Amino acid sequence: MKCTPLVIWGFKMSNEVESKIRLLLKESYEAAKRLLEGLSDRVLIVYHDDADGVAACALLRLALEEKIIVNTICIEKVYPQAVRRLQAKGKEPIIYVDLGGPHLKLIATSNIDCREIVVIDHHDMEAFAAEHLTVLNPESLGLDGEIYACGASLAYFFSRSIKSEVKKYASLAVIGSTEIPGKPKGLNLAALQDAVESGVAAYDEDSSKRSVLWDNRFTSAESISSKLTAMTSVGYYSGGPEKALEACTRCSWKGMEDHLRSLEERRRNAYSKAISEVQRRGLSKLGRIQWFHVKDSFYDLGTKVIGTFCSYLLYRKLVDEDKVLVGFMNMKREIPGIGDLDGEYVKVSARAPSRVLSMIEAKRLEPLSRALADAAQRVGGFGDGHAAAASGIIPKGSEEEFVKIMNEELLPGSVKDSKCASTTLETFLFPKKVEK
C-alpha cells in the first residue's frame, strides 16, 4: 500500500491557523506512511464509545481491511488496566482513536514490546514523547481540538492518505464533527468540503446545518450522530459498538431499526426515572460544585450515559448556572473484549453551565478537563476531556472526597483566595447531538 499526499483548499481562517492545519495534514500523511512501511499482517484499533469514535474507527477499518486483518476494541475510557492488558498481547501496531491524548505516558510506558502505536485524538493532551509513539492531535500544534478537529476528521485524512477511495465516506467525518459546536472549521471544514464534493453530504452555510447520505437519502448529521452514540454507548454491553461500526460502513440502519428503537427506549426510560429521582432529592452543593448520584440506575448501560444525562440536566431549571454540574453512576467491572477490571469503580462526568464556561474562558476557573483529572488522580482514579465537559473513573466510595478536592482544584493557583461569582427530554435525545 502507498500513501497519497493530500491537498486542501484555502480556508476562511487566519494564515497561522491554515499553516498549522497544513502541518497537521503533513504529519498525518507521514504517520500513515510509517505505519504502512512497518505494518505486519494485522492491526488493532481501539476507539471511543460515541459517534465520533465509531465513525473514526470505521474510516480506519475501511482504509486498512482489504490488505490486512483489522481487529477493533471499543473502550469508554483509557483504563490503565485495559491498556496494559491490550498492549501485553501480540506485537501488531495499535491505533488509539478519539481517545488516548491525555494518557500518552501510560500508553508509552505500557508498550513493553515496542510495537508501533498511533494516537489520533483531539482532546486535551499531556506533553509526552517516546520512541514507537506517534501522536496526531491539533493540540500539539497549539490548535484548539474543540474547534478545528474531531476524532473522525483526523481519522478521515489519515485514512484517505492510505486509500483515496475513502473520500466517498467523508460523510462519516461530518457525522463525527457534529459534536463540535458552531460552524465547521479546520479539518472539520475540509472533510465537509470533501463530502459535499463527493455527493455524500450537503451544507447550509447560513444555518450551519449538515446533512449526510444515509439509507439513500439526506438525513440530519446530528440525528445520525445521536443514534450512533445510543447504539455504541447504551448498547455497549450487548454488541452495540460492532453494530454501530457496521452501520457506518454501510451508511445505513437496515436490519438494525428494531434494535436501535429498543436502545433508545431503554435510554429514555432510564433518563426519565433518573430525572424524577434528581428532582425529588435535589442537587447536593459544595462551593463551586453541584452534584448528584444515580447509583445503579444506569448500571446495565454504558457509562457514557451519565455524561449525556448531565448535558440534558443543563437545560433544567434545577441547575445553578454558577456551579459546575457533576454526576456519578455505579459502573460494571466488565470491559467487553478485554475482561473484568480489578476493583469497584464509579463513573464521574462534569459539565459547565454557561456562566461557568464564561469563567473558564476568562481563566477565573480551571478547565474541567484539568480540575476533574487532577481530583480523580488524587483519589486513585483518572480523568480527561475538554474545558467544558470532562469525565473520569474513581474508586467506589471516594465520591464525596472527590467533590471536595475538585472544588479546590477548580481555582487557578493565582486566585485561590478570591471569591467566585456565584426543552424536553424527547427533543434533547432526538435528534440533538450527544456530548462526550
N, C-alpha and C positions, 0 to 999 in steps of 0.2 A: 504493500500500500504506500502511496505517496501523499505528501501533504500539499495542499494548494494554497498559495498565499492569497490573502483576502484584500479586497479593495472596498473602501467605504466612501460615501458621498461627503460633501461639505455639509456640516450641521449648523443649525442656528444656535451657536454657542460660542463662548469665548475661545480665542486661539489657544489659550492654555489648556482648557478642558479638551478641545479637539485633539491637541497634541498628545495628551495623556490617554485618550481613547485609542488613538492610533498606536501608541506604545503598548497598551494592553492587548490589542489585537495582534501585534507583532509577537508579544510574549506568548499569547495563546497558540499561534502558529508554530513557534519554536518548541513549545511544550508538547504539542501533538506530534511533531516530528521526532522528538526524543523518545516519546512513548512508543511510537511505531518502530523505531530503529532497534529498541531493546525488547520488543514485545515477544512474549512466549506464545503458547497456543491458547491462552485464556487470560481473562482479566476479571477482577471483582469490582463492581460499582456499589458503593454504599451511599444511599440517598435519604433525604429528609422526607418526613411523612406529611407532606402537603402538596398542593397543586404545583407549586414552583419546583419542589424537589422531584416529584414524579415526572413532570414534563421534562426536566433536565435529564433525568435518568433515561427516559425514553429516547431522547435525542442521541445520547451517547450510545445506547444499545443499537439504534438504527444505523449509526455510523460504523460500528465495530462488528456486529454479529455475523455478517456474511463471511468474514475471514477467520474469526476466532470464536471460542466459546466464551460467552458473557454470562457471568453469574451476578445476581443482584441481591442486596440485603437492604431492607428499609429499617432505619432506626429513628426513634423520636428525639433522642439527644445523644451526644457523644459520651456515652457512659464509659468511664475508664476500663471497667471490667470487660465491656463489649469490645473495645478497641484492642485490648491485649489478647483476647481470645481470637479475634479476627486475624490479627497480624502474627499469631503464633502458628497458624496453619498455612502450608503451601508457600510458594515463592512467586506467584504471579503478581503483576502490578495491581495496585489498588487505586481507584479514583473515588475520593470523597466529594460529593456534590451537594451544594446548598447547605452544607454544614462543615464543621472542622476548623474554620478560620480562627475561632477563639481558643482552640486547643491544639495548636501546632506542636508545642513542646511534648505533650502527651503522645501525639501521633508519631513524632520523630523518635522519641526515646523508647517507644514500644516496637520500633522497627528492627528487631534483633536479627533478622535475616537479610537486611539491607536490600529489600525489594524496592522497586520504584513506586513512589507514592505521589499522586497529584491531588491537590486540594483546590477545588473550584468553588468559590464561595463569595458572598457579598456582604456577610455580616461583619460587625466589628471584629477585628482580629488582633492577636498578640504578635509582636515582632519576634520571630524566631526563624533562624535559617539552619539547615542541616543538609548534609550530603544525601542524595536519593530522595529529597523532598522538593517538589515544585509547587508553588503557590500562585494561583491566578485569582486575584482579588483586587478590585479597584481601590480599596482602602490602602493597599501597599504603595500606591502611586499618589496618595493624597486626594483621591476622588471618593465622594460620599456614596457608599454602597446602597444607601436608602434612596438615592436619586437616580444614579446613572446606570444601574445594572440590576439584574436579578439572577438567581441561580440558573434559570432556563436560558436566558440570553447569553450568559457566559458559556454555558454548555453548548448552545447552538453554534457559536462561532468556532469553538474548539472542534465540534463535530463536523462543521462544514469544511474546515481545512483538511479533514481526513477524507470526507466523502462529499463531493459537491452536490450530489442529488439530495442531500439533507435539506437543501433550500426549500423543497416543496413541503417540508414540515416546519417551516418557520413560524407557523401559527401556534405551535407549542410554546415557543418563546414568548409570543404575545400573551398567551394564557398565563404563563408564569409571571409576566411583568405586571399583571393587574393588581398584584399586592403592593406595588409602589404607587402611592397617591399622586394625582396631578397628571399633567401631560407627559407622555413618554419622552425621555431624554437619553442621550448617550447610546450605550449598547441596546437599550430597550427600543429606542427610536430606529436604530439601524436594523434590528431584527424585524420591526414592524414594516419598515420600507421593503425588506426582502419578501415578507409575507404578502404585502399588497401587490408587489410586482409579480409574485408567483400565482396570484389569484386565489390565495387561501385566507385572506383577511381583508377587511375594509375598515376605514378610519374616518370618523367625523371630527375634523380638527377643532371646530367650534365647541363641541360638547365633550371632546376627548373620549368619545365612546368608541370602543374597539369591538368588532365582531369577527368571528372566525368560521371557517367552513367546517361544519361538524354534522355528521349524518346527512351530508349532501345539501345542507342549507346553511346560510349565515346565521349564527347564533351569538348572543352576547358572550364575550370572552369572560366577563366576570361571573356569569351564570355557570359556565363550564368550570371555571376555577373553583367555585363554591362546591360543585358536585364532586369534582376530583378530590378535594380536600375531605369531604364527607366520606367518600369511598375509601380513601387511604387511611384516614385517622380514625373515624368511627368504626370502620371495619378492619382495624389494624390486627386484631386477633383472629380474624376469620378470612384471611386471604385477600383482604381489601387492596393492599399495595400492588400485588401482582395483577389483580383485575384492573386497577387504575392504569397500570403500565400498558396492558393490552388495549384498553380504551384509547389511550394516547396514540399508540402505533397505528390504530385503525381510524382514529378521529371519529369515533362512533360509540354510542351506548348500546348498539344492537345486541340483544341477548342478555343485557345486564339491567334492563329497566326495572324489573321487579326487585332485584337485589338492591338497586340504588334507592328505590322508594322505601324499602324496608329500613335501610340505614338512616335515611332522612327522618323517617317516623321515629326511630329509636332516639335520634338526637333531639328531635322536637319534644318528645315525651320527657326525656331526661332533663332538658333545659327547663321545661315548664314546672316540673317538680322542684328543681333546684331554685328557680326564681321564687316560688311560693315560700320555700324554706328561708331564703335570704331575706325576703320581705318580712316574714314572721319574726325572725331573730334580729334583723338589722345588721349593720356592719360594725365590727369592733374597730376602735380607733386608738392610735398611739402616735402622737407627734405628727409627722408628715405622712403617715400611712393609715389607710382604712383597709380592713381585710375581712375575709370570710373563709370558711372551710366547708366543703360539700361532703367530706368524709368519703363514704363508699358509693355516693350517688352516681358517679361516672366510672365505677370500678371495672365494668366489662367493656368500656370504650377506650379508645386510645387516649393517651394523656394530653394530646393537643386540644381536646375539647374544653379543657379548663381555660385555655387562652382565648378561644373563640367566645366562651361564656363571659369572660371578663370584658372582652370587646363589646359584647352586647350590653352588659350592665352599664357601660359608659353612657348609654342612651337613656338610662333610667334616672328618675328624679332622686332616688335614694343615695346616689353617689355624690360626694363632696368634690367639687371641681378643684379645690385647693390641695387635695391629698392624693398620693399615689394609690391606685387600687391594686390590691394583692389578693389572689385566690389560691387556695390549696385543695388538693384532692389526693386521696389514698390511691396508690397505683399498684398494678400487678408486678410481680417479680419477673415474669416471662418476657423475653425478647424473641419473637418468632425468628427462627433460623439460627439463633445463637445459643439459647438456653435461658436458665433462670439466673437472676442476679443473686449474689450473696447479700442477705440483709433485707430490711423492710424500708421502703422509701416513700416519700411524698413528692408530688409534682407541685411546683410553685410557679405561678405566672403573674406578671405585673404589667399594668397599663397606665399611661399618663393621660389624665383628663386634659382638656385644652389649656387650662390655666397652669397646670403643672408643666406641660410641654413648653409653654412660653418661658417659664422659669428655667427649664433645662437649656433652652436656646439662648437665654440671657446669662447662662453659666452661674446661676444662683443655686442650682441643684445639679448633682451629678447625673449623667445619662443612666437610665435604668440598667442598661447592659453592664455598666461598671458597678453600680451600687448593689444590684442583685447578685452578680457574680462574686463580688468580694464577701458579701454576707453569707452566701451559700458556702463558700470555701471555708469561712471561719467556723461553720457548724459541721463541717465534714462532708459537704456536697460540692456541687459545681453549677455554673450557670453561664448564660450568654444571651445574645440578642441584639436589639437596636436601642437607640436612645429613648424611644417612646414605648417600646414593647420588648420585654425580656422574660426569660423563664429559666428554670433550673430544677435540679433534683437535690433533695436534702433528706437526711435520715428521719424516719418517722419519730415523732416525739420532740423534734427540735423546732417546731413551728414558732412558738412564742419567742424563743431566743433569737430565731432568725429575724422576726419582725423588729425586735429591739435593736439588733445590730444593723439591719438595713436602714432603719430610721436614722442612725448615726452616720452611716455611710453616704446618705443622700446629700449631705452638705459638703461642698468642697472645703479642703483644709483651710483656705484663706478666709472663709466666712463661717467657721464652725460655731462661733458665738453669736452670730447675727440672727435676727428673728425673720422667719419666712412669712410671706403672705398666706395669710390663711388660704317611637317607631314600633312598631310591633315586632314580636318575635318572628313572625312569618316573613315580614319584609326584610328583616336583618339576615335571616338564613337564606332566603331565596329571592333574588339571585345575587345579593351583595357578596363581595369578596370576603373570605375568611382570613383573618390576620394570623401571623405566626404567634 
